[in-house]
Amino acid sequence: MKGLHGSVLVLVVMMGLVSACPDNDDPFAGLPPDADCVPGSEFTVDGCNWCFCNDPGYAICTLLGCVGPIPGNRPTCRGNAVWKEGKKICRCKNERSVCTRC
């Protein structure tokens, strides 16, 4: 029984990797190689300042001085936003950031 649980766990993890990183879906296709985001995207990386993606694919962000802890239940993105955070690609799902290393 112990081996079966391990196999199920590996299968679930593999399924998550396949669905999180689609091979044929490059949201940055046609944008400059150094683009930050998909045009029209709205997102926050710190929970306080919002970024808006312009037509060439570059983020323009507010620079508010955020004071105190940011509540964790606030939206972190809007609509179908897609952006990069370092080597991760983030997508908006139900107003929450979902980031993968794709």
C-alpha positions in Angstrom: 0.0 0.0 0.0 2.9 2.3 0.7 4.1 2.1 -2.9 0.7 2.9 -4.3 0.4 6.2 -2.4 3.8 7.2 -3.8 2.7 6.4 -7.3 -0.5 8.3 -6.9 1.4 11.3 -5.6 3.9 11.2 -8.5 1.0 11.0 -11.0 -0.8 14.0 -9.4 2.4 16.1 -9.5 3.0 15.1 -13.1 -0.5 16.0 -14.1 -0.1 19.4 -12.4 3.1 20.1 -14.3 1.5 19.2 -17.6 -1.5 21.4 -17.1 0.4 24.3 -15.7 2.9 24.6 -18.6 1.2 24.1 -21.9 3.6 23.6 -24.7 1.7 25.3 -27.4 0.6 28.4 -25.5 3.2 31.2 -25.6 1.5 34.3 -24.3 4.5 36.4 -25.2 4.6 35.4 -28.9 5.0 38.5 -31.1 6.2 40.6 -28.2 9.8 41.9 -27.7 12.1 39.3 -25.9 12.3 41.5 -22.9 8.6 42.1 -22.5 7.3 42.0 -18.9 3.6 41.2 -19.6 0.9 40.7 -22.1 -0.7 44.0 -23.2 -3.8 44.9 -21.2 -2.7 42.9 -18.1 -3.3 44.4 -14.6 -1.5 42.8 -11.6 0.4 43.6 -8.4 3.6 42.0 -7.3 3.7 43.4 -3.8 0.0 43.6 -2.9 0.0 47.4 -2.8 1.2 48.8 -6.1 -0.6 47.9 -9.3 1.0 47.4 -12.7 -0.6 48.0 -16.1 0.8 46.4 -19.2 1.2 48.8 -22.2 0.9 47.8 -25.9 4.6 46.9 -26.4 4.4 44.5 -23.4 6.1 46.6 -20.6 4.7 47.0 -17.1 4.0 50.5 -15.8 3.5 50.4 -12.1 2.4 52.7 -9.3 5.0 53.6 -6.7 3.0 54.1 -3.6 4.7 54.0 -0.2 2.9 51.0 1.3 2.6 51.1 5.1 1.9 48.1 7.3 1.1 44.5 6.3 -0.9 43.9 3.2 -4.0 41.7 3.7 -3.6 38.4 2.0 -7.2 38.1 0.8 -7.0 41.0 -1.7 -7.0 40.5 -5.4 -3.5 40.3 -7.0 -4.6 40.6 -10.6 -7.6 41.2 -12.9 -9.1 39.4 -15.9 -6.8 37.3 -18.0 -3.5 39.0 -17.0 -0.2 37.3 -17.8 3.2 38.7 -16.6 6.7 37.6 -15.7 8.2 37.6 -12.2 11.9 36.7 -12.7 11.9 33.4 -14.5 8.3 32.6 -13.6 5.3 33.2 -15.8 2.2 34.3 -13.8 -1.4 34.1 -14.9 -4.5 35.4 -13.2 -7.0 32.8 -12.1 -10.0 34.1 -10.1 -8.2 37.3 -9.2 -5.2 35.4 -7.7 -1.7 35.0 -9.1 -0.7 31.5 -10.3 3.0 31.4 -11.2 4.9 28.6 -12.8 8.5 28.1 -14.1 7.5 27.7 -17.8 
